[in-house]
Amino acid sequence: MNIQDVRELKQIVETLRSGSNELENELIKQRIDEVIEPIKSNPIFELLIKLNETDNTKRAIQYLVDYDMDAQGKGEDSLYDLVEARVIAERAFEIYDHRKDYRGAA
């Protein structure tokens, strides 16, 4: 990708994040739900176990998952935010590729 491509993608992402298009908002929400819905446990907590694990890491994560509602909420929010960023970037590439194909056909 060149700088112009990156600029165009960033502009598409900003437009999608603005939430001004109801159809796009609904599509993005639906795609986020499709990613998150089948997940049985939050993979962020699994990732935390693997990050510089110590003797007490697994026990600490299990405590957070079982008893710390604040940590659970933050984990869910983080997962949602990351999936949302992914879905928006995916949609931006779809729009970008469609525009590129359209320009190439013209």
C-alpha positions as CSV (number, residue, x, y, z in Angstrom):
1,M,0.0,0.0,0.0
2,N,1.2,3.5,-0.7
3,I,0.5,6.6,1.3
4,Q,-2.5,7.5,-0.8
5,D,-4.1,4.1,-0.2
6,V,-3.5,4.5,3.6
7,R,-5.0,8.0,3.6
8,E,-8.1,6.7,1.7
9,L,-8.5,3.8,4.1
10,K,-8.2,6.0,7.1
11,Q,-10.8,8.3,5.7
12,I,-13.2,5.4,5.1
13,V,-12.6,4.1,8.7
14,E,-13.3,7.6,10.1
15,T,-16.5,7.8,8.1
16,L,-17.6,4.3,9.4
17,R,-16.7,5.2,13.0
18,S,-18.7,8.4,12.8
19,G,-21.9,6.4,12.7
20,S,-23.6,8.7,10.2
21,N,-24.8,5.9,7.9
22,E,-27.5,3.7,9.6
23,L,-27.1,0.9,7.1
24,E,-23.4,0.7,7.7
25,N,-23.9,0.9,11.4
26,E,-26.3,-2.1,11.3
27,L,-23.9,-4.1,9.1
28,I,-21.0,-3.5,11.4
29,K,-23.0,-4.4,14.5
30,Q,-24.2,-7.6,12.9
31,R,-20.7,-8.5,11.9
32,I,-19.4,-7.8,15.5
33,D,-22.1,-10.0,16.9
34,E,-21.2,-12.8,14.4
35,V,-17.6,-12.7,15.7
36,I,-18.4,-12.4,19.4
37,E,-21.5,-14.5,19.8
38,P,-19.9,-18.0,19.4
39,I,-17.0,-17.2,21.8
40,K,-17.5,-19.2,25.0
41,S,-14.9,-17.5,27.0
42,N,-13.1,-14.2,26.6
43,P,-9.8,-14.9,24.7
44,I,-8.3,-11.7,26.3
45,F,-8.0,-13.6,29.6
46,E,-6.3,-16.5,27.8
47,L,-3.9,-14.0,26.3
48,L,-3.2,-12.5,29.7
49,I,-2.1,-15.9,30.9
50,K,0.5,-16.2,28.1
51,L,1.9,-12.7,28.6
52,N,5.0,-13.0,30.8
53,E,3.4,-15.8,32.9
54,T,4.5,-16.2,36.5
55,D,3.8,-18.9,39.1
56,N,0.5,-17.2,40.1
57,T,-0.7,-15.9,36.7
58,K,-3.2,-18.7,36.1
59,R,-4.6,-18.4,39.6
60,A,-4.8,-14.6,39.3
61,I,-6.7,-14.8,36.0
62,Q,-9.0,-17.5,37.3
63,Y,-9.8,-15.2,40.3
64,L,-10.5,-12.3,37.9
65,V,-12.8,-14.4,35.7
66,D,-14.7,-15.9,38.6
67,Y,-14.9,-13.0,41.1
68,D,-13.9,-9.7,39.8
69,M,-16.8,-8.1,38.0
70,D,-14.9,-5.0,37.1
71,A,-12.2,-7.0,35.4
72,Q,-14.8,-9.1,33.6
73,G,-16.5,-5.9,32.3
74,K,-13.2,-4.4,31.2
75,G,-12.4,-7.7,29.4
76,E,-15.7,-7.6,27.6
77,D,-15.4,-4.0,26.7
78,S,-11.8,-4.5,25.4
79,L,-12.9,-7.5,23.3
80,Y,-15.8,-5.6,21.9
81,D,-13.6,-2.6,21.1
82,L,-11.0,-4.7,19.3
83,V,-13.5,-6.7,17.4
84,E,-15.2,-3.5,16.4
85,A,-11.9,-2.0,15.1
86,R,-11.3,-5.2,13.2
87,V,-14.8,-5.3,11.6
88,I,-14.6,-1.6,10.7
89,A,-11.1,-2.1,9.1
90,E,-12.5,-5.1,7.2
91,R,-15.5,-3.1,5.9
92,A,-13.1,-0.3,5.0
93,F,-11.1,-2.6,2.8
94,E,-14.3,-3.9,1.2
95,I,-15.3,-0.4,0.3
96,Y,-11.8,0.5,-0.8
97,D,-11.5,-2.5,-3.0
98,H,-14.9,-1.8,-4.5
99,R,-13.9,1.8,-5.3
100,K,-10.6,0.6,-6.8
101,D,-12.4,-2.0,-9.0
102,Y,-14.9,0.6,-10.1
103,R,-12.2,3.1,-11.0
104,G,-10.3,0.3,-12.9
105,A,-13.4,-0.6,-14.9
106,A,-14.1,3.0,-15.8
